[in-house]
């Protein structure tokens, strides 16, 4: 409920696992962090008037594969529709929040981060 009205439907969701045409968070972590940022109920979000988009980086068991995370990172740079078509780079987010963890020295995401920063 706190997130429903802030979701941007146009090029606003991508599931690299191809299982859900609408936003889905099987373990609740993404919902929690998104609510902290844009939640609109009872003053829970720090930016309640902001719109949000999302990409599912983790599967139903909470396993976040390198392939899915990279696809999500690339998608955020130029969001597509739910089928991965019709890219709209003009709809790229102004702010990106990720709550992903990895071991020390993991640099697999450095190029994607550099691209986000360059924009």
N, C-alpha and C positions, 0 to 999 in steps of 0.2 A: 504494500500500500504506500509506504513512504517513498518508493522509487518509481512507481507506475507513471505518474504524470511527467516525470523528467526524462523519460526515455525518448531518444530521437529515433524514430522508426526508419527514416530514409537512410540506407546504408549504415544502420546502427548496430548490427549484430552479425557475427560470423562464427561458425562452429567448424573448425578444421577437421573435427572428427565426423562431420556430416550427419549428426544424429538429431539435432534440434533446430528447427526453423525459427524458434523464439528463444530469448535469453533463458539460460538454464544454469543453475549453480548447484551441482549435486552435493557439495560438502558445506556450503554456506559461507566460506571465507570471502569470496568475491562480493557476495551480497552485503556482508558485514562492512567491508572496506568501502564499498560504493555508498552505502547508507551513511557512513561517517562523513563522506564528502558531500553528497547531494541529497541526502534524506530530507523530505519535506514535511514530515509529521513530528509534532512536539519539539521542534527546534533541534533535531538530532544532527542535521548536516551543516557543515561549515559554509557551504555554497548552495543553499536550497533552491535557488532559481536557475542553477546551471542545468544543462542537458547532459545526459550521459549516453555513451555507447559502450559496447563490450565485445570481447572476443573470448571464447572459451579455450583457455590454455591447458586445462586439466580435464581428464576423463571422469567417468562416473565414480571411479575409485579414488579420485584425488591424485592420480598419477599425471604429472606434467611432463610431457615428452619434449625433447629438444625441437623436434619438427613442429609440433603444435605451437610452442612458444615463439619460434622464429616466424611462423606464418601469421601469428597474432601481431607480432611486432611490425611486420611488413604491411599487414592489413590496416593497422592504425595510421600508418603513414599515408595511405591512400585507400580509404574504406570502399569496399565493394558491397553488392547486395548479398543476401544469404547464400547464394549459389556460387559466389566468387566471381561474379560478372559485373559489368557496368561500374567500373571504378570511378569514384568521385573524389579526386584529391583535394578539391575545394572544401570538402566536408571533413577533412582531417581535424582531429581535436586540437584545441589550444593548449590543453594540459593533459598529460598522461600520468596515470598512477598505476604502478605495478607493485605487487607484494609477492615477488618471487624470490626464492632463496637458492643459493648454490654454494658449493665449497670454494675455498680460497683459490685464486688463480684461474677461475673459470671465466674465460674471455669470449665465449661463443656469441655473446650478445653485444659486444663492443661496437661492431659495425652498425647495427641497428640503432643503438643509442647515439652514435655519432651522426647518423642521418636525421634522427629526431632533433638533435641539438642544432644542426645546420639550418633547419627550417625555422 
